[in-house]
Amino acid sequence: MSRIPSVKSPPSALLTDVWYTLVYYPRAERDRIEALRAKTWFRALTEAGLSPVRARAAIRRIGRESRASERQGRTLPLDEQIRAVGKVTGTELEVLELVDRFDAIIEKHPPRVARGAQATLRVVRARGIRVGVVSNVVFERGTGARRLLRRLGLHRFSDTIVLSADDGIAKPDPRPFCRCLRELAVEPADAWYLGDQPTDIIGALAAGVHPVRFVGLARFGPRVSSDVPVSRSVPVLRRWSDLLPMVNGAGARNGCRGAT
């Protein structure tokens, strides 16, 4: 059963992650998407003259370095990733064409919306609570991710969207949270953040935002890193509908300067 925090006053803003919090792929579909991304890289690299063996090695390296950078709060925008891969492998990659190929993957195979998310956000917005999206985007452009949210109808429930693909700054760095709060004109002490990964919790705490960990889609999402501790005091929710009691909640200490 989900643990709901003891609350005294409603938050002014609810911030949420995207992947495996707001949207998700079932395991088989997730494997398919990852295979399509690997195939896209393989095709581009081999067409540019790399041998199949070197292309596969480069793809593994791309994955390792992308995950490592994200853990450190950095995300190279997709076009910069492609240029970096081309430089390392000594290949001439068609950047814009390859970016379009990656964006097309999620456009052709969109994820599913978490059960109860839209209904819950509708209630939250109706109660005057502002909603912001703060999410890391590694494999698509920010414009592609925004088109996806619009296609799924989720843009109607958000007042602002902050993506790591926009400026290369990723969670757990607190700056994406601070940027979102500035755009919402809300202080960190008056905001909650819902995310599935330990790095989500760490970033929210660093920004002074009250974290709430969502585990309802954990069986579908990427494996949680065991080397990142998560405080037992952080509330854990298994259903989006469990957020509704939170609308009477309070926040945490202010960790962002000049939020309003």
Secondary structure, DSSP 8 states (H G I E B T S, - for coil): -------SS--SEEEE-SBTTTEE--HHHHHHHHHHHHHHHHHHHHHTT--HHHHHHHHHHHHHHHHHHHHTTB---HHHHHHHHHHHHT----HHHHHHHHHHHHHHS--EE-TTHHHHHHHHHHTT-EEEEEE---SS-HHHHHHHHHHTTGGGG-SEEEEHHHHSB-TTSSHHHHHHHHHHT--GGGEEEEESSHHHHHHHHHHT-EEEEE-TTTTTS----TTS---TTS-EESSGGGGGGGGG-------STT--
